[in-house]
Amino acid sequence: MIFRTPHYYSEFRCIADKCKDNCCIGWEIDIDDETAEKYKSITGEFGKRLNDNIDFSEQPCFILGENERCPFLNNRNLCDIITELGENCLCQICDDHPRYYEWFGNIKEGGVGLCCEEAARIILNSPLPFSYVESKIEKNNFSEVDEEMFSLVFDIREEIFSVLNDENCPINTAFSRVMEIVEDCIELPENHKTTKEILEFMTSLEAMDENWLPTLKNALERFDELNANKKQFMAENPNAEKYMRNLAIYYIWRHFLKAAFDGEIYSRAAFAIASTNITSMLWELKWLDSGISADDFVEIAKNYSKEIEYSEDNTYALLEVLY
């Protein structure tokens, strides 16, 4: 089996207690069956603590505590399972996160997810051009895929990467070319959604954070102001274009090849471009209101990912409205 990852994949290391937005807070944490059985077998005081704080029903999971904290996240924001039992006793989702994987026949692709602030920092600051690394691994999963469709989508993705990697091509021109590449391959939807329409639709989606919807609504109310100040924002923040390229590449890498399964070539490309453009608007909103730092760029990109990309319902709702 071939395993492909972005060139920055191996750079990721969890920053643990230094993380400002801990992934052990506010997320439901499922436990795979093998690890659940291992936890049941742990004896002593810590074994009792494990069994008291896990729901061993049909889908085993940790019973979240106050403020939706994992019951094994201690007051130093470190994991007691690691300190007591070692990293090899983490459940699969905790061991993997924020890494993700997808299988296409005999090909496995992976990366690190933007919803993690350290991963987001690595992704945004990754040097261009984007490339990926291939290695051979033993087969560890399999998803049947139509080889002809997979080949088509893979070739389109390679062409998209070549456009996004060209730093001599202005970012808005690059995004237009990406959609032209897609439009040459498939029948187009009857009505293209504008960025403003997409932003308006997003205000109807379920939110995780109480500040998310007010932020989107603020951007919508100030849409014309944001458009009018876009050039100045880009001029005063020279890294913004690189960040936008890396965001678009991330979304294409992670989501576009799934079109080999569902045929959503247009909407998956549009998802990447729309997500990048709206994230850029939120950067500009922050810049207009109070100035923007390197950490702000990372936090806003991460927040978008958490609210849209890491909600399966929101992702598919957006994909549907884009086609």
ABEGO torsion letter per residue (X at the ends): XBBBBBAAAAABBBAEAABABBAABGBBBBBBAAAAAAAAABBEAAAAAAAAABBABABBBBBBBBGGBBAABBAAGBBAAAAAAEAAABBAAAAAOABBBBBBEABBBBBBBAABAAAAAAAAABBOBBBBBBBBBBBABBBBBBAAAAAAAAAAAAAAAAAAABAABBAAAAAAAAAAAAAAABBBBABBBBAAAAAAAAAABBBABAAAAAAAAAAAAAAAAAAAAAAAAAAABAAAAAAAAAAAAAAAAAAAAAAAAAGBAAAAAAAAAAAAAAAAAAAAAAAAAAEBBAAAAAAAAAAAAAAAAABAAAAAAAAAAAX
